[in-house]
Amino acid sequence: MSLDVSPQLLADAESGDVDPQDFVDTVRTSLPYAYNLIAALVDQLRAGSATFADNQTPPPSEKERGQLLRALASDAIRGSLERHFGVTLAFQNCHRVAVFRPEDQGGEIHARFTSVRSQVLNQSPEFRDC
């Protein structure tokens, strides 16, 4: 299970209304490593003038790697985090997540980061089983 959904959030979903902030709070508490990593990258991006900020450090354990993979593999979770933080997320391998300003999505640097070439160049044997 990806998220620890409260009975109230489940009831809200069953009735058709899910508050976006309640969902993000559920992501934050259910996937703290992923949420905190993305929040830190957002802070780094906003503090500087670079086009993007990215993480190149592997997670400390498979538990944290799983959180990151679950957060970025789910369209709903990923989209909620992008809207919440006002960024565009990009992902390579098992842990290289990047945050871009929305206006830079589709630009030269974003396109290079998300290209097949960059994905291939970012491979190494230690990522084979992630």
N, C-alpha and C positions, 0 to 999 in steps of 0.2 A: 504494500500500500504506500502510495506516495505522500499522502497528506493525512494528518490527524484531524478529521473534520468533526467539529462540535455538533451536538444534537441540534442546536439552534441554527447553525449554518446549513445543516442538512434539511431542516424544516423549511428554511428560507428557499433553498433550491427546489424543494418539492412543491412549494407554492409559486415558484417562478421568479422570485426576487432575491438576487444575491448582491449584497452591497460590495462594490469593488474593494473597498478598504478592509472589510471583514475577510475577504478572500486573501488579500495580500498579508493580513495579519496571520492567517492560517498557514500560508507559505512560510512566513518568517519564523513561526514557532515550530513548524514541521520539518523544515529544511534550513536550519540556522546557518550551516556552513555556506550553502549556496547563497542565501540571502545576504549574509554579512560580507562575503567575497564581492558580490556585485555592488553592494552599498559602498564598500571601500574603493572599488574601481570608479564608481560614480564620483565620489569625493575627490579622488586623484584627477579625474578628467576635469572637473569643475575648478580645481585649484590651479590648473595650468592652461597652456594654450595649444597643447598637442591635439591632434585630430581624434585620437583614441587613447584609452588606457587598457592594458591587458595584463592578465595573470599568466606567468610562465612557471610557477612553482606547483609541483604536484601536490595534491591533497595529502594530509598526514596519514590517512588510512582509506581503506576501501569504503568504509561507512560514509566519509565525506565525499569521496569520488561519486558514490551512488547518489548522494543528495544533489550534486551538481548535474549529473546526467539526467536525473528525474526532472529537475527544474528546467533544463534547457531542451529536453526532448518533448515536453508537453507544450503544445501551442497555447493552451489556456494559461498555464503558469508563466511561461516565457512572455507572452503578450501582456499579462498583468504586471509583471515586473518592469517591462519596457514602459508601460503607461505610468506606473507608479513613480518611477525614477526619471521619466522623460528622456529616455535614451533608446538607442537601437543596440541590441545584443548580437554578437557574432561568436561563433564557437568552432574550435578546431580540436581534434584529438579528444583526450579524456579530461583535460583541465584548462586548456588555453581559451578562456573566455575573454572577450573584449567588449568594451562599451564605447559607442560612438554617439556623437551628437546626432539627433535625427536629421538635421540638414546635411550631414556628411554621408548619409546612407546613399549608396549608388555612386558616390564620388570615386575618384581614382584610388585613394588609399583604402577605402572600404572595399571596393571591387578587387583590389589586389589581395587584401586580407582574406576575403571569402572565395578566392579563385581556386580552381582545381590545382593549379601550379603551387600555390602557397600550401595547400593541404598536403600535397606530395612532399614538398620540401620540409615540412614540419613533422615528418615521420621519423621514428627511430625504433629500434627493437624493443625498448622498454614500454612502448605504447601498444604493443601487439595484443595484450590481454586485458586492456583496460576496459 
